[in-house]
Amino acid sequence: MRGAEEERSGTATDAGGEEEKQERSVGLMAGLMDKAKGFVVEKVMQIPKPEAALDHVSFRSISREGVELHSHVDISNPYSHRIPICEITYTFKSAG
């Protein structure tokens, strides 16, 4: 009987060792993936991006229905190709 018990406990230990190896392997892969994500994010953050700045705004007309504005926007594009502006979103705030 004692030999059978030792054999069973040896098999359980081997299975536990395999599980530990798999867990370490999964942990290692997760760590490598996190490092790769961090590297990509860092590189993307360093890529120059086009910027726009509102230079000046003038009032075209003012009425009870609304306000018509004329604005000049300076655009800085670090690339040699044109970038289409499809939509501009802004917020106009007034105190009073």
C-alpha positions as CSV (number, residue, x, y, z in Angstrom):
1,M,0.0,0.0,0.0
2,R,2.8,2.4,0.9
3,G,4.2,2.2,-2.7
4,A,0.8,3.1,-4.2
5,E,0.5,6.1,-1.9
6,E,3.9,7.4,-2.8
7,E,3.1,7.0,-6.5
8,R,-0.1,9.0,-6.1
9,S,1.6,11.8,-4.2
10,G,4.4,11.9,-6.8
11,T,1.9,12.3,-9.6
12,A,0.1,15.0,-7.7
13,T,3.4,16.9,-7.2
14,D,4.2,16.6,-10.9
15,A,0.8,17.9,-11.9
16,G,1.3,20.8,-9.4
17,G,4.7,21.6,-10.9
18,E,3.2,21.8,-14.4
19,E,0.4,24.1,-13.2
20,E,3.1,26.4,-11.6
21,K,5.1,26.4,-14.9
22,Q,1.9,27.4,-16.8
23,E,1.1,30.1,-14.3
24,R,4.6,31.5,-14.5
25,S,4.5,31.3,-18.3
26,V,1.2,33.2,-18.4
27,G,2.5,35.8,-16.0
28,L,5.6,36.3,-18.1
29,M,3.6,36.7,-21.3
30,A,1.3,39.2,-19.5
31,G,4.4,41.2,-18.4
32,L,5.8,41.2,-21.9
33,M,2.5,42.4,-23.3
34,D,2.3,45.2,-20.7
35,K,5.9,46.3,-21.6
36,A,5.0,46.2,-25.4
37,K,1.9,48.3,-24.8
38,G,3.9,50.9,-22.8
39,F,6.5,51.1,-25.6
40,V,3.8,51.7,-28.3
41,V,2.0,54.3,-26.2
42,E,5.3,56.1,-25.6
43,K,6.2,56.1,-29.3
44,V,2.7,57.3,-30.3
45,M,2.8,60.2,-27.8
46,Q,6.1,61.4,-29.4
47,I,4.5,61.6,-32.9
48,P,4.0,65.3,-33.8
49,K,0.4,66.2,-34.3
50,P,-1.2,69.1,-36.2
51,E,-2.5,71.9,-34.1
52,A,-4.9,74.8,-34.5
53,A,-5.1,78.1,-32.6
54,L,-7.7,80.8,-32.8
55,D,-5.9,84.0,-33.8
56,H,-8.7,86.5,-33.7
57,V,-12.5,86.8,-33.8
58,S,-14.7,89.6,-35.1
59,F,-18.5,90.0,-34.9
60,R,-20.2,90.1,-38.3
61,S,-23.7,90.7,-37.0
62,I,-25.6,90.5,-33.7
63,S,-29.4,90.0,-33.4
64,R,-31.9,88.5,-31.1
65,E,-31.8,85.3,-33.2
66,G,-28.0,84.8,-33.0
67,V,-24.5,86.1,-33.5
68,E,-22.5,85.7,-36.7
69,L,-18.7,85.6,-36.1
70,H,-15.7,85.7,-38.4
71,S,-12.6,84.0,-37.1
72,H,-9.0,83.4,-38.2
73,V,-7.5,80.1,-37.3
74,D,-3.7,79.4,-37.5
75,I,-2.9,75.8,-38.3
76,S,0.4,74.2,-37.7
77,N,0.9,71.0,-39.7
78,P,4.2,69.1,-39.3
79,Y,3.5,67.0,-42.3
80,S,4.0,67.7,-46.0
81,H,0.5,66.5,-47.1
82,R,-2.7,68.4,-46.6
83,I,-5.1,67.4,-43.8
84,P,-8.8,68.0,-44.5
85,I,-10.8,69.8,-41.8
86,C,-14.1,68.0,-41.7
87,E,-15.6,69.5,-38.5
88,I,-14.7,72.2,-36.0
89,T,-16.4,72.2,-32.6
90,Y,-16.2,75.1,-30.3
91,T,-17.9,76.6,-27.2
92,F,-18.7,80.2,-26.9
93,K,-19.1,81.5,-23.3
94,S,-20.3,84.9,-22.1
95,A,-20.5,86.3,-18.7
96,G,-23.8,88.2,-18.2
